[in-house]
Amino acid sequence: MLYHPPYSPDLSPCNFDLIPKAKEPLCGIRFRIVPEILQAVDRSIRTMNTTCAAKGILRLPHRWKCVVHNAGDYIEGE
């Protein structure tokens, strides 16, 4: 049995692949009103779905092995 911390960005599928890819096209953009933000996030997610950019989730098993190999220490960019 492995000890799992209550929160680990190395183990969370959303933090590992989906959220960074959804945020990337929004970086540096200033929105005037909340509906603009919602539309931009929606577009970003739809683009990920149509371009199969979310396939990075398939790299998770390798990431988990790295976490075990590093005894749970944070893994910097991989």
C-alpha positions as MATLAB code, in Angstrom:
seq = 'MLYHPPYSPDLSPCNFDLIPKAKEPLCGIRFRIVPEILQAVDRSIRTMNTTCAAKGILRLPHRWKCVVHNAGDYIEGE';
ca = [
       0.000    0.000    0.000;
       1.237    3.460   -0.890;
       0.661    6.531    1.208;
      -1.128    9.168   -0.848;
      -1.006   12.786    0.280;
      -4.378   14.547    0.458;
      -3.370   16.663   -2.523;
      -0.629   16.068   -5.044;
      -0.423   17.852   -8.408;
       1.686   14.928   -9.647;
      -1.127   12.438   -9.089;
      -4.208   14.433  -10.038;
      -5.304   13.759  -13.641;
      -6.884   17.203  -13.973;
      -3.844   19.107  -12.731;
      -1.449   16.987  -14.751;
      -2.986   17.474  -18.152;
      -6.390   19.064  -18.507;
      -6.207   22.264  -16.493;
      -2.821   23.436  -17.855;
      -3.994   22.864  -21.434;
      -7.273   24.693  -20.796;
      -5.432   27.652  -19.235;
      -2.719   27.966  -21.881;
      -4.756   29.778  -24.579;
      -6.181   32.144  -21.939;
      -2.812   33.266  -20.590;
      -2.333   37.031  -20.707;
      -5.885   37.833  -21.808;
      -7.854   40.385  -19.799;
     -11.588   39.927  -19.758;
     -14.006   42.777  -19.172;
     -16.990   40.753  -17.963;
     -17.584   37.272  -16.555;
     -19.523   35.984  -19.601;
     -16.414   36.638  -21.730;
     -14.394   34.438  -19.380;
     -16.979   31.672  -19.528;
     -17.075   31.781  -23.325;
     -13.278   31.678  -23.584;
     -13.011   28.717  -21.203;
     -15.771   26.913  -23.086;
     -13.934   27.497  -26.393;
     -10.674   26.285  -24.889;
     -12.234   23.049  -23.631;
     -14.079   22.420  -26.897;
     -10.848   22.929  -28.842;
      -9.068   20.424  -26.605;
     -11.823   17.902  -27.218;
     -11.787   18.289  -31.006;
      -7.990   18.240  -31.340;
      -7.564   15.316  -28.938;
      -5.181   17.452  -26.882;
      -6.472   15.699  -23.782;
      -4.604   12.533  -24.768;
      -1.928   13.450  -22.241;
      -4.041   11.603  -19.713;
      -2.531    8.458  -21.222;
       0.845    9.521  -19.783;
      -0.462    9.299  -16.223;
       0.683    5.718  -15.509;
       4.259    6.766  -16.316;
       3.842    9.818  -14.074;
       2.605    7.637  -11.215;
       5.669    5.397  -11.563;
       7.884    8.481  -11.351;
       6.119    9.573   -8.164;
       6.720    6.146   -6.622;
      10.360    6.184   -7.777;
      10.860    9.634   -6.198;
       9.211    8.550   -2.938;
       6.398   11.043   -3.440;
       8.618   14.087   -4.002;
       7.364   16.710   -6.434;
       8.259   16.083  -10.080;
       9.307   19.208  -11.954;
       8.030   19.408  -15.568;
       8.032   16.164  -17.475;
];
